[in-house]
């Protein structure tokens, strides 16, 4: 597993393209897939940010939060946009951040003000995938991959 900063060092072009995909709407937005034992995965839209070389999300008490607290496995995928049809995905393990310093640094960069009901999660990266398409009609995408292992 790697932090975002370690991913950037190992695959700078892929990480830069991924960052552009994440924030193409002005703020970090992705779809979060979580797992829960032997049940089907859940999909949730969330806000994410890259702060001080780490990929974070503040998450309210919810099914997605319980999934992450119980298991930690995740996949994050950028929203689909026909005007910008490329896509980016990362997967790995999420963990709750208990550090007051790291939480404060993340909150200072956030697009909203997270209160104490939000838990801060860091998403460690096991693998990343970028699929580039110039237009929505281009198929298949041209894929670039990276793996921490």
C-alpha positions as CSV (number, residue, x, y, z in Angstrom):
1,X,0.0,0.0,0.0
2,X,1.1,3.5,-0.7
3,X,0.2,7.1,0.2
4,X,-0.8,9.4,-2.6
5,X,2.7,11.0,-2.3
6,X,4.4,7.6,-2.8
7,X,2.1,6.9,-5.8
8,X,3.1,10.3,-7.3
9,X,6.8,9.5,-7.0
10,X,6.4,6.0,-8.5
11,X,4.0,7.0,-11.3
12,X,4.0,10.8,-11.7
13,X,2.2,11.1,-15.0
14,X,-0.5,8.6,-14.0
15,X,-0.9,10.4,-10.6
16,X,-1.1,13.9,-12.3
17,X,-3.8,12.6,-14.8
18,X,-5.7,11.0,-11.9
19,X,-5.6,14.2,-9.9
20,X,-7.0,16.1,-12.9
21,X,-9.8,13.6,-13.2
22,X,-10.7,13.7,-9.5
23,X,-11.0,17.6,-9.4
24,X,-12.3,18.2,-13.0
25,X,-15.6,19.5,-11.5
26,X,-13.8,22.0,-9.2
27,X,-13.8,19.8,-6.1
28,X,-12.7,16.2,-5.5
29,X,-15.5,13.9,-6.3
30,X,-15.5,10.2,-6.7
31,X,-17.7,7.1,-6.3
32,X,-16.8,5.0,-3.4
33,X,-17.3,1.2,-3.5
34,X,-17.3,-0.6,-0.1
35,X,-17.7,-4.2,0.8
36,X,-19.6,-5.8,3.6
37,X,-18.9,-9.5,4.2
38,X,-20.5,-11.7,1.7
39,X,-23.1,-9.1,0.6
40,X,-22.9,-7.2,-2.7
41,X,-20.7,-4.0,-2.7
42,X,-22.2,-0.6,-2.1
43,X,-21.6,2.5,-4.2
44,X,-21.6,6.0,-2.7
45,X,-20.8,9.4,-4.1
46,X,-18.2,11.2,-1.9
47,X,-15.9,14.2,-1.8
48,X,-12.2,13.4,-1.6
49,X,-9.1,15.7,-1.3
50,X,-5.4,15.1,-1.6
51,X,-3.8,16.9,1.3
52,X,-0.1,16.9,2.2
53,X,0.4,13.8,0.0
54,X,-2.5,11.8,1.4
55,X,-5.9,10.9,-0.1
56,X,-8.7,11.7,2.3
57,X,-12.5,11.8,2.8
58,X,-14.6,13.0,5.7
59,X,-17.5,10.6,6.1
60,X,-20.6,11.0,8.3
61,X,-22.1,8.0,10.3
62,X,-23.6,5.9,7.5
63,X,-23.5,2.5,5.9
64,X,-20.4,3.4,3.9
65,X,-18.6,4.5,7.1
66,X,-19.6,1.2,8.8
67,X,-18.3,-0.8,5.8
68,X,-14.9,1.1,5.9
69,X,-14.6,0.7,9.7
70,X,-15.4,-3.0,9.6
71,X,-13.3,-4.0,6.5
72,X,-11.4,-1.1,5.0
73,X,-11.3,-2.4,1.5
74,X,-12.4,0.1,-1.1
75,X,-12.4,1.2,-4.7
76,X,-12.8,4.9,-5.8
77,X,-13.8,5.7,-9.3
78,X,-14.2,9.1,-10.9
79,X,-17.7,10.1,-12.0
80,X,-18.6,9.5,-15.7
81,X,-18.8,12.6,-17.8
82,X,-19.5,12.4,-21.6
83,X,-17.8,15.7,-22.1
84,X,-14.6,14.3,-20.4
85,X,-14.9,10.6,-20.9
86,X,-11.5,9.5,-19.4
87,X,-11.7,7.7,-16.1
88,X,-9.5,7.1,-13.1
89,X,-9.8,4.4,-10.3
90,X,-7.8,3.6,-7.2
91,X,-8.3,0.7,-4.8
92,X,-6.8,-0.3,-1.5
93,X,-7.6,0.0,2.2
94,X,-9.1,2.9,4.1
95,X,-8.3,3.7,7.7
96,X,-9.6,6.2,10.3
97,X,-7.3,9.0,11.0
98,X,-7.1,9.8,14.7
99,X,-4.4,12.4,14.5
100,X,-5.7,15.9,15.4
101,X,-3.0,17.5,13.4
102,X,-3.7,15.6,10.2
103,X,-7.5,16.1,10.7
104,X,-7.0,19.8,11.1
105,X,-4.8,20.0,8.0
106,X,-7.4,18.1,6.0
107,X,-10.3,20.2,7.3
108,X,-8.5,23.4,6.3
109,X,-8.4,22.3,2.7
110,X,-12.0,20.9,2.6
111,X,-14.8,22.3,0.5
112,X,-17.2,22.3,3.5
113,X,-16.6,22.5,7.3
114,X,-16.6,19.0,8.7
115,X,-17.8,18.9,12.4
116,X,-17.1,16.2,15.0
117,X,-19.7,13.8,13.5
118,X,-17.4,13.3,10.5
119,X,-14.7,10.7,10.6
120,X,-11.6,11.3,8.5
121,X,-10.4,8.4,6.4
122,X,-7.2,8.0,4.6
123,X,-7.2,5.9,1.5
124,X,-4.0,3.9,1.0
125,X,-3.4,2.9,-2.6
126,X,-2.8,-0.6,-3.7
127,X,-3.5,-0.1,-7.4
128,X,-4.5,2.7,-9.8
129,X,-6.0,2.6,-13.3
130,X,-6.4,5.4,-15.8
131,X,-8.5,4.9,-18.9
132,X,-8.0,7.6,-21.5
133,X,-10.6,8.4,-24.2
134,X,-10.5,11.6,-26.3
135,X,-14.3,11.4,-27.0
136,X,-17.2,9.4,-25.6
137,X,-17.2,7.4,-28.9
138,X,-13.6,6.2,-28.5
139,X,-13.5,2.6,-27.4
140,X,-11.7,0.9,-25.8
141,X,-9.9,3.3,-23.6
142,X,-6.1,3.4,-23.6
143,X,-5.3,2.0,-20.1
144,X,-2.3,2.8,-17.8
145,X,-1.9,0.8,-14.6
146,X,0.2,1.1,-11.5
147,X,0.5,-1.3,-8.5
148,X,2.2,-0.8,-5.2
149,X,3.1,-4.5,-5.0
